[in-house]
Amino acid sequence: MTIKRRAVLAGGMAAAAAAASPGARAATPGVTAHKLKIGNTSPYSGPASAYGVLGHLETAFFRMVNDQGGIAGHKIDYLSYDDGYSPPKTVEDVRRLVEQDKVDFLFATLGTPTNSAIERYCNHNKVPQLFVATGADKWGDYKKFPWTIGWQPSYRAEAQIYTKYMLKEKPNAKLGILFQNDDFGKDYPDGVRDVLGKDWDKRVVKVTSYEVTDPTVDSQITELQASGADTLLVAATPKFAAQAIRKVHSLNWHPMFFMTNVSISVGSVLRPAGVESAIGMISGLYLKDTTDPAWDKDAGMKQFRAFMAKYLPHGDITDGGYVSAYGLCYTMRSVLDHCNGNFSRANVMKAVTSIHGLEVPVLLPGITVNTSPTNYHPTKAMQLAKWDGKTWARFGEVIEGI
């Protein structure tokens, strides 16, 4: 359907929904005898539109769930609105989802600045904000925001992993950092500082940022090269990550190059940047990469590929956003299965914070999903990998930050 901004629904279930009693509807919004309504916002347009693939996969995933009979007799009504990666639009859309559409909870709302804009609203109204599609470290604050939980490894912990590796391989490194000027980007210099401590000024020679409204980051990359940096960490969303890769290559600059995990998709970043331009770049993985032949016969990836072939046949299988969204959805379905048909907000939140050793088909071996009432970081580990021009070649062990 088309509205003021794009809305995507897992179709075909609304007519089958039977109305619950008025009292039950008041206690559990978005739930009837045969329907469970879930809300989402994703950037189908705007500066982070490359992430729109997550919303498309989530919609397709819940269509698959409905084809399989739903969950505990409930078909999923999945409403996903386009917020354009604009926090004011996110606020507007989420208020609509909660107050007009009456969703039971939010799932995989994407983006650090956008989720930050709705976090207080959701917690004030006790609306679960589940498995937000952002790795900002702040989503683990269970004391202040008990209704908001992340899913992927923390950006701050990711930066700690890169810094530890840098010190091991290049102990006299001169580090330059480019970050997006919001809570997403700021987690990276914070993570670096966690490791370097008093040696920050000895190792970090230049730190610069960009705004999502900037046309390019070319000037920032040029400044970082001119600073004398021989090591580079970039915390940018796909559009700007691709620009950074191209600019580093065009300058004939060859630093030890770390790229945030959220911008290493072959389909949405490396191909637009030029796969040859990124050779040698390092990142941290927690998901299996569809371009890695090591997973060609892997049962989990076969499951993912079969899903894509049936429900998103025209999707770019090399786009890591699809893999990430599949992992999110698999986790969410597991949670709903464990609710045993009780989809009250409190019971959903109880199930979300009681996950123990969940194996997700697209997570790397050795990484499982674990939560508790005091652990709102479901996944914590990563494995380093280097781009070789064709795939991400993993090396070393699965590790965590400090």
Kinemage of the C-alpha trace (Angstrom):
@kinemage 1
@onewidth
@group {chain A} dominant
@subgroup {mainchain}
@vectorlist {calphas} color= white
{ca met a 1} P 0.000 0.000 0.000
{ca thr a 2} L 1.096 3.598 -0.479
{ca ile a 3} L 0.638 6.279 2.167
{ca lys a 4} L 2.336 9.582 2.921
{ca arg a 5} L 5.511 7.552 3.320
{ca arg a 6} L 5.924 3.979 2.357
{ca ala a 7} L 4.165 1.351 4.460
{ca val a 8} L 4.897 -2.327 3.981
{ca leu a 9} L 2.592 -4.982 5.404
{ca ala a 10} L 2.900 -8.730 5.555
{ca gly a 11} L -0.288 -9.219 3.594
{ca gly a 12} L -3.277 -11.451 3.580
{ca met a 13} L -3.973 -11.831 7.260
{ca ala a 14} L -6.108 -8.884 8.287
{ca ala a 15} L -9.409 -10.310 7.070
{ca ala a 16} L -8.853 -13.445 9.120
{ca ala a 17} L -8.371 -11.581 12.405
{ca ala a 18} L -11.040 -12.086 15.019
{ca ala a 19} L -11.693 -9.287 17.477
{ca ala a 20} L -10.704 -9.828 21.084
{ca ser a 21} L -12.708 -8.443 23.989
{ca pro a 22} L -12.362 -4.689 24.646
{ca gly a 23} L -10.617 -5.420 27.940
{ca ala a 24} L -8.063 -7.707 26.319
{ca arg a 25} L -7.376 -5.186 23.571
{ca ala a 26} L -6.737 -2.467 26.141
{ca ala a 27} L -4.349 -4.679 28.099
{ca thr a 28} L -2.554 -6.002 25.026
{ca pro a 29} L -2.656 -3.577 22.094
{ca gly a 30} L -2.045 -5.117 18.687
{ca val a 31} L -3.189 -8.588 19.690
{ca thr a 32} L -6.504 -10.244 18.830
{ca ala a 33} L -7.515 -13.884 18.875
{ca his a 34} L -5.829 -14.485 15.536
{ca lys a 35} L -3.518 -11.547 14.861
{ca leu a 36} L -0.331 -9.999 16.249
{ca lys a 37} L 0.529 -6.509 15.045
{ca ile a 38} L 4.211 -5.464 15.002
{ca gly a 39} L 5.622 -2.043 14.028
{ca asn a 40} L 8.843 -0.961 12.341
{ca thr a 41} L 10.558 2.032 10.767
{ca ser a 42} L 13.269 1.690 8.135
{ca pro a 43} L 15.053 4.117 5.765
{ca tyr a 44} L 13.638 3.133 2.385
{ca ser a 45} L 14.727 6.584 1.232
{ca gly a 46} L 17.254 9.193 2.363
{ca pro a 47} L 20.989 9.098 3.129
{ca ala a 48} L 20.890 5.586 4.630
{ca ser a 49} L 18.524 4.013 2.091
{ca ala a 50} L 20.978 1.141 1.547
{ca tyr a 51} L 19.650 -0.211 4.831
{ca gly a 52} L 16.120 -0.378 3.440
{ca val a 53} L 16.803 -3.980 2.453
{ca leu a 54} L 16.413 -4.950 6.110
{ca gly a 55} L 12.812 -3.788 6.126
{ca his a 56} L 12.103 -5.655 2.903
{ca leu a 57} L 13.483 -8.898 4.297
{ca glu a 58} L 11.626 -8.532 7.586
{ca thr a 59} L 8.356 -8.089 5.719
{ca ala a 60} L 9.109 -11.169 3.616
{ca phe a 61} L 10.118 -13.179 6.695
{ca phe a 62} L 6.825 -12.560 8.441
{ca arg a 63} L 5.012 -13.427 5.222
{ca met a 64} L 6.813 -16.774 5.414
{ca val a 65} L 5.759 -17.155 9.055
{ca asn a 66} L 2.149 -16.534 8.031
{ca asp a 67} L 2.417 -19.052 5.204
{ca gln a 68} L 3.522 -21.564 7.825
{ca gly a 69} L 0.474 -20.883 9.963
{ca gly a 70} L 1.665 -17.984 12.070
{ca ile a 71} L 2.727 -18.223 15.714
{ca ala a 72} L 0.446 -19.828 18.294
{ca gly a 73} L -2.496 -19.358 15.931
{ca his a 74} L -1.672 -15.684 15.316
{ca lys a 75} L -0.868 -14.280 11.891
{ca ile a 76} L 1.658 -11.437 11.876
{ca asp a 77} L 0.549 -8.012 10.672
{ca tyr a 78} L 3.881 -6.255 10.076
{ca leu a 79} L 3.736 -2.502 9.473
{ca ser a 80} L 6.945 -0.875 8.261
{ca tyr a 81} L 7.078 2.862 7.569
{ca asp a 82} L 9.751 4.801 5.721
{ca asp a 83} L 11.329 7.346 8.063
{ca gly a 84} L 14.060 8.396 5.607
{ca tyr a 85} L 16.640 8.101 8.435
{ca ser a 86} L 15.198 11.355 9.785
{ca pro a 87} L 14.597 11.393 13.570
{ca pro a 88} L 11.563 13.761 13.379
{ca lys a 89} L 9.925 11.416 10.863
{ca thr a 90} L 10.729 8.463 13.078
{ca val a 91} L 8.972 10.128 15.994
{ca glu a 92} L 5.924 10.832 13.838
{ca asp a 93} L 5.831 7.300 12.439
{ca val a 94} L 6.292 5.608 15.802
{ca arg a 95} L 3.546 7.669 17.398
{ca arg a 96} L 1.306 6.588 14.531
{ca leu a 97} L 2.283 2.945 14.981
{ca val a 98} L 1.644 3.026 18.726
{ca glu a 99} L -1.308 5.384 19.027
{ca gln a 100} L -3.213 4.794 15.780
{ca asp a 101} L -2.149 1.425 14.440
{ca lys a 102} L -2.018 0.031 17.987
{ca val a 103} L 0.986 -2.246 17.458
{ca asp a 104} L 1.932 -4.584 20.269
{ca phe a 105} L 5.614 -3.665 20.055
{ca leu a 106} L 8.345 -2.294 17.780
{ca phe a 107} L 10.905 -4.536 16.137
{ca ala a 108} L 14.206 -3.787 14.359
{ca thr a 109} L 13.640 -0.050 14.029
{ca leu a 110} L 16.763 1.033 12.192
{ca gly a 111} L 19.366 3.668 12.965
{ca thr a 112} L 21.090 5.138 15.990
{ca pro a 113} L 19.815 8.739 15.698
{ca thr a 114} L 16.312 7.571 14.821
{ca asn a 115} L 16.060 5.109 17.706
{ca ser a 116} L 17.493 7.704 20.062
{ca ala a 117} L 14.606 9.981 19.108
{ca ile a 118} L 11.958 7.444 20.200
{ca glu a 119} L 13.690 5.715 23.102
{ca arg a 120} L 12.184 7.876 25.866
{ca tyr a 121} L 8.728 7.776 24.296
{ca cys a 122} L 8.773 3.973 24.095
{ca asn a 123} L 10.012 3.519 27.638
{ca his a 124} L 7.587 6.073 29.082
{ca asn a 125} L 4.710 4.213 27.430
{ca lys a 126} L 6.181 0.760 28.164
{ca val a 127} L 6.244 -0.185 24.498
{ca pro a 128} L 8.935 -2.809 23.807
{ca gln a 129} L 11.578 -1.488 21.393
{ca leu a 130} L 13.052 -4.829 20.435
{ca phe a 131} L 16.317 -5.757 18.756
{ca val a 132} L 16.941 -2.278 17.384
{ca ala a 133} L 18.933 -2.429 14.147
{ca thr a 134} L 21.913 -0.473 15.436
{ca gly a 135} L 24.924 -1.450 17.517
{ca ala a 136} L 25.200 1.682 19.640
{ca asp a 137} L 26.500 0.736 23.068
{ca lys a 138} L 23.671 2.708 24.710
{ca trp a 139} L 21.074 0.047 23.878
{ca gly a 140} L 22.440 -2.024 26.744
{ca asp a 141} L 21.267 0.438 29.424
{ca tyr a 142} L 18.708 -1.857 31.045
{ca lys a 143} L 18.405 0.297 34.171
{ca lys a 144} L 17.477 3.551 32.452
{ca phe a 145} L 15.660 2.099 29.418
{ca pro a 146} L 14.295 -1.344 30.350
{ca trp a 147} L 11.980 -1.524 27.308
{ca thr a 148} L 14.764 -1.021 24.715
{ca ile a 149} L 17.226 -3.742 23.709
{ca gly a 150} L 19.817 -4.138 20.945
{ca trp a 151} L 20.896 -7.243 19.038
{ca gln a 152} L 24.204 -6.843 17.200
{ca pro a 153} L 27.614 -6.376 18.845
{ca ser a 154} L 28.272 -2.966 20.360
{ca tyr a 155} L 30.049 -0.434 18.138
{ca arg a 156} L 32.170 0.537 21.111
{ca ala a 157} L 33.279 -3.064 21.678
{ca glu a 158} L 33.975 -3.346 17.945
{ca ala a 159} L 36.309 -0.345 18.103
{ca gln a 160} L 38.049 -1.900 21.100
{ca ile a 161} L 38.715 -5.048 19.062
{ca tyr a 162} L 40.221 -3.021 16.205
{ca thr a 163} L 42.420 -1.027 18.561
{ca lys a 164} L 43.756 -4.129 20.288
{ca tyr a 165} L 44.644 -5.614 16.907
{ca met a 166} L 46.264 -2.353 15.774
{ca leu a 167} L 48.502 -2.246 18.841
{ca lys a 168} L 49.515 -5.857 18.320
{ca glu a 169} L 50.354 -5.516 14.622
{ca lys a 170} L 51.527 -1.897 14.528
{ca pro a 171} L 52.521 -0.788 18.060
{ca asn a 172} L 53.704 2.637 16.847
{ca ala a 173} L 50.625 3.303 14.730
{ca lys a 174} L 49.498 6.839 13.974
{ca leu a 175} L 45.709 6.584 13.930
{ca gly a 176} L 43.220 8.781 12.110
{ca ile a 177} L 39.469 8.428 12.770
{ca leu a 178} L 36.486 9.474 10.657
{ca phe a 179} L 33.088 9.115 12.306
{ca gln a 180} L 29.473 10.066 11.705
{ca asn a 181} L 28.580 12.852 14.127
{ca asp a 182} L 25.967 11.036 16.203
{ca asp a 183} L 25.771 8.306 18.830
{ca phe a 184} L 26.605 5.682 16.207
{ca gly a 185} L 29.844 7.310 15.137
{ca lys a 186} L 30.904 8.547 18.569
{ca asp a 187} L 31.016 5.012 19.948
{ca tyr a 188} L 34.117 4.331 17.825
{ca pro a 189} L 36.512 6.961 19.219
{ca asp a 190} L 35.135 6.090 22.664
{ca gly a 191} L 36.055 2.451 22.106
{ca val a 192} L 39.525 3.420 20.914
{ca arg a 193} L 40.001 5.564 23.997
{ca asp a 194} L 38.935 2.645 26.229
{ca val a 195} L 41.959 0.693 24.998
{ca leu a 196} L 44.512 3.479 24.552
{ca gly a 197} L 43.758 5.328 27.767
{ca lys a 198} L 46.593 7.734 28.565
{ca asp a 199} L 48.296 6.829 25.277
{ca trp a 200} L 45.508 8.405 23.208
{ca asp a 201} L 47.553 11.490 22.346
{ca lys a 202} L 50.541 9.331 21.375
{ca arg a 203} L 48.600 7.175 18.917
{ca val a 204} L 45.702 9.300 17.604
{ca val a 205} L 46.907 12.052 15.277
{ca lys a 206} L 43.601 13.213 13.796
{ca val a 207} L 39.885 12.801 14.515
{ca thr a 208} L 37.250 14.271 12.224
{ca ser a 209} L 33.536 13.832 11.666
{ca tyr a 210} L 30.839 14.337 9.043
{ca glu a 211} L 27.105 15.029 9.055
{ca val a 212} L 24.602 12.802 7.275
{ca thr a 213} L 23.579 15.881 5.275
{ca asp a 214} L 27.117 16.350 3.890
{ca pro a 215} L 27.470 15.593 0.169
{ca thr a 216} L 30.792 13.739 0.537
{ca val a 217} L 33.579 12.916 2.986
{ca asp a 218} L 36.359 13.543 0.463
{ca ser a 219} L 37.768 16.550 2.306
{ca gln a 220} L 37.854 14.675 5.617
{ca ile a 221} L 39.777 11.776 4.077
{ca thr a 222} L 42.248 14.225 2.537
{ca glu a 223} L 42.770 15.874 5.927
{ca leu a 224} L 43.354 12.526 7.590
{ca gln a 225} L 46.001 11.582 5.048
{ca ala a 226} L 47.693 14.962 5.463
{ca ser a 227} L 47.836 14.452 9.238
{ca gly a 228} L 50.441 11.751 8.772
{ca ala a 229} L 48.128 8.946 9.861
{ca asp a 230} L 49.256 5.489 8.758
{ca thr a 231} L 46.182 3.766 10.213
{ca leu a 232} L 42.565 4.674 9.488
{ca leu a 233} L 39.293 3.830 11.237
{ca val a 234} L 36.066 4.800 9.445
{ca ala a 235} L 32.687 4.706 11.198
{ca ala a 236} L 30.291 5.635 8.421
{ca thr a 237} L 27.018 4.479 6.903
{ca pro a 238} L 27.183 2.794 3.449
{ca lys a 239} L 27.008 5.869 1.205
{ca phe a 240} L 29.865 7.604 3.018
{ca ala a 241} L 31.818 4.395 3.561
{ca ala a 242} L 31.903 3.819 -0.199
{ca gln a 243} L 33.069 7.410 -0.700
{ca ala a 244} L 35.818 6.957 1.889
{ca ile a 245} L 37.084 3.774 0.229
{ca arg a 246} L 37.152 5.428 -3.195
{ca lys a 247} L 38.942 8.518 -1.887
{ca val a 248} L 41.603 6.551 0.002
{ca his a 249} L 42.280 4.609 -3.175
{ca ser a 250} L 42.375 7.704 -5.413
{ca leu a 251} L 44.907 9.341 -3.055
{ca asn a 252} L 47.129 6.263 -3.398
{ca trp a 253} L 47.082 6.117 0.392
{ca his a 254} L 47.764 2.731 1.977
{ca pro a 255} L 46.973 2.903 5.702
{ca met a 256} L 46.005 -0.045 7.853
{ca phe a 257} L 42.312 0.476 7.142
{ca phe a 258} L 39.491 -0.509 9.526
{ca met a 259} L 35.859 -0.182 8.407
{ca thr a 260} L 32.804 -0.446 10.663
{ca asn a 261} L 30.975 -3.739 10.294
{ca val a 262} L 27.727 -2.031 9.295
{ca ser a 263} L 29.299 -0.828 6.040
{ca ile a 264} L 31.080 -3.851 4.610
{ca ser a 265} L 28.309 -5.289 2.444
{ca val a 266} L 29.662 -6.402 -0.920
{ca gly a 267} L 26.472 -5.400 -2.674
{ca ser a 268} L 25.791 -2.005 -1.113
{ca val a 269} L 29.319 -0.739 -0.308
{ca leu a 270} L 32.228 -2.601 -1.878
{ca arg a 271} L 30.883 -2.890 -5.394
{ca pro a 272} L 29.862 0.794 -5.552
{ca ala a 273} L 33.294 1.724 -4.160
{ca gly a 274} L 35.134 -0.712 -6.418
{ca val a 275} L 36.049 -4.105 -4.996
{ca glu a 276} L 39.699 -3.627 -5.959
{ca ser a 277} L 39.833 -0.327 -4.066
{ca ala a 278} L 39.075 -2.037 -0.760
{ca ile a 279} L 41.668 -4.836 -0.895
{ca gly a 280} L 43.374 -5.168 2.486
{ca met a 281} L 40.624 -3.393 4.434
{ca ile a 282} L 39.874 -4.960 7.836
{ca ser a 283} L 36.571 -5.318 9.647
{ca gly a 284} L 34.902 -7.462 12.282
{ca leu a 285} L 32.339 -10.100 11.359
{ca tyr a 286} L 29.647 -11.754 13.437
{ca leu a 287} L 27.506 -12.882 10.502
{ca lys a 288} L 28.326 -15.393 7.794
{ca asp a 289} L 29.221 -13.741 4.491
{ca thr a 290} L 27.424 -15.025 1.402
{ca thr a 291} L 30.518 -14.332 -0.726
{ca asp a 292} L 32.672 -16.632 1.421
{ca pro a 293} L 32.878 -20.093 -0.204
{ca ala a 294} L 33.422 -21.588 3.252
{ca trp a 295} L 29.645 -21.392 3.733
{ca asp a 296} L 28.604 -22.903 0.399
{ca lys a 297} L 27.604 -26.195 2.061
{ca asp a 298} L 26.688 -24.731 5.440
{ca ala a 299} L 23.222 -25.752 6.615
{ca gly a 300} L 22.404 -22.323 8.012
{ca met a 301} L 23.336 -20.530 4.812
{ca lys a 302} L 21.427 -23.072 2.747
{ca gln a 303} L 18.384 -22.186 4.847
{ca phe a 304} L 18.958 -18.484 4.229
{ca arg a 305} L 19.483 -18.955 0.487
{ca ala a 306} L 16.336 -21.063 0.194
{ca phe a 307} L 14.370 -18.329 1.938
{ca met a 308} L 15.763 -15.682 -0.395
{ca ala a 309} L 15.017 -17.778 -3.478
{ca lys a 310} L 11.369 -18.163 -2.480
{ca tyr a 311} L 10.499 -14.872 -0.785
{ca leu a 312} L 12.961 -12.326 -2.199
{ca pro a 313} L 14.063 -13.854 -5.515
{ca his a 314} L 15.244 -10.516 -6.915
{ca gly a 315} L 17.230 -9.544 -3.807
{ca asp a 316} L 20.995 -9.199 -4.074
{ca ile a 317} L 22.259 -12.208 -2.141
{ca thr a 318} L 25.613 -10.470 -1.612
{ca asp a 319} L 24.016 -7.626 0.357
{ca gly a 320} L 24.862 -8.246 3.986
{ca gly a 321} L 21.799 -6.301 5.092
{ca tyr a 322} L 19.628 -9.253 4.147
{ca val a 323} L 21.747 -11.598 6.259
{ca ser a 324} L 21.559 -9.267 9.245
{ca ala a 325} L 17.774 -8.916 8.969
{ca tyr a 326} L 17.375 -12.681 8.712
{ca gly a 327} L 19.286 -13.101 11.971
{ca leu a 328} L 17.125 -10.460 13.646
{ca cys a 329} L 13.929 -12.107 12.447
{ca tyr a 330} L 15.053 -15.603 13.415
{ca thr a 331} L 15.719 -14.343 16.943
{ca met a 332} L 12.368 -12.548 17.102
{ca arg a 333} L 10.496 -15.636 15.960
{ca ser a 334} L 12.231 -17.715 18.629
{ca val a 335} L 11.144 -15.206 21.261
{ca leu a 336} L 7.531 -15.262 20.073
{ca asp a 337} L 7.500 -19.059 20.041
{ca his a 338} L 8.567 -18.996 23.693
{ca cys a 339} L 5.715 -16.662 24.596
{ca asn a 340} L 3.325 -19.626 24.261
{ca gly a 341} L 0.574 -17.434 22.848
{ca asn a 342} L 0.792 -14.780 25.592
{ca phe a 343} L 1.843 -11.670 23.651
{ca ser a 344} L 1.288 -9.115 26.374
{ca arg a 345} L 4.033 -6.522 26.314
{ca ala a 346} L 5.334 -7.609 29.706
{ca asn a 347} L 5.496 -11.275 28.703
{ca val a 348} L 7.179 -10.506 25.371
{ca met a 349} L 9.781 -8.461 27.240
{ca lys a 350} L 10.262 -11.323 29.715
{ca ala a 351} L 10.931 -13.727 26.837
{ca val a 352} L 13.288 -11.261 25.148
{ca thr a 353} L 15.406 -11.032 28.293
{ca ser a 354} L 15.540 -14.792 28.870
{ca ile a 355} L 17.451 -16.069 25.824
{ca his a 356} L 20.135 -18.647 26.525
{ca gly a 357} L 22.535 -19.930 23.895
{ca leu a 358} L 20.267 -19.399 20.897
{ca glu a 359} L 21.997 -20.598 17.747
{ca val a 360} L 21.040 -18.432 14.769
{ca pro a 361} L 21.701 -19.942 11.307
{ca val a 362} L 23.541 -16.888 9.965
{ca leu a 363} L 25.766 -16.149 12.977
{ca leu a 364} L 29.396 -17.268 12.858
{ca pro a 365} L 30.229 -20.499 14.704
{ca gly a 366} L 30.925 -19.798 18.350
{ca ile a 367} L 28.556 -16.810 18.514
{ca thr a 368} L 25.159 -17.310 20.140
{ca val a 369} L 22.398 -15.011 21.374
{ca asn a 370} L 22.182 -14.567 25.141
{ca thr a 371} L 20.178 -12.135 27.248
{ca ser a 372} L 19.035 -11.677 30.814
{ca pro a 373} L 17.281 -8.923 32.781
{ca thr a 374} L 20.751 -7.404 33.272
{ca asn a 375} L 22.251 -8.252 29.857
{ca tyr a 376} L 20.816 -6.229 26.972
{ca his a 377} L 23.709 -6.996 24.590
{ca pro a 378} L 22.499 -10.242 22.941
{ca thr a 379} L 25.615 -10.756 20.795
{ca lys a 380} L 29.091 -9.658 21.859
{ca ala a 381} L 31.746 -11.462 19.837
{ca met a 382} L 33.299 -10.887 16.418
{ca gln a 383} L 35.992 -12.356 14.194
{ca leu a 384} L 38.386 -10.160 12.267
{ca ala a 385} L 38.442 -10.430 8.484
{ca lys a 386} L 40.314 -8.845 5.593
{ca trp a 387} L 38.847 -8.058 2.169
{ca asp a 388} L 40.847 -9.871 -0.521
{ca gly a 389} L 39.018 -8.554 -3.563
{ca lys a 390} L 36.519 -11.390 -3.722
{ca thr a 391} L 35.427 -12.142 -0.180
{ca trp a 392} L 36.040 -11.362 3.487
{ca ala a 393} L 38.846 -13.720 4.567
{ca arg a 394} L 38.462 -14.402 8.275
{ca phe a 395} L 41.478 -14.781 10.549
{ca gly a 396} L 42.148 -15.308 14.221
{ca glu a 397} L 39.676 -16.409 16.872
{ca val a 398} L 36.207 -15.191 17.780
{ca ile a 399} L 36.886 -12.416 20.306
{ca glu a 400} L 35.135 -9.765 22.385
{ca gly a 401} L 36.042 -6.226 23.372
{ca ile a 402} L 37.375 -5.346 26.814
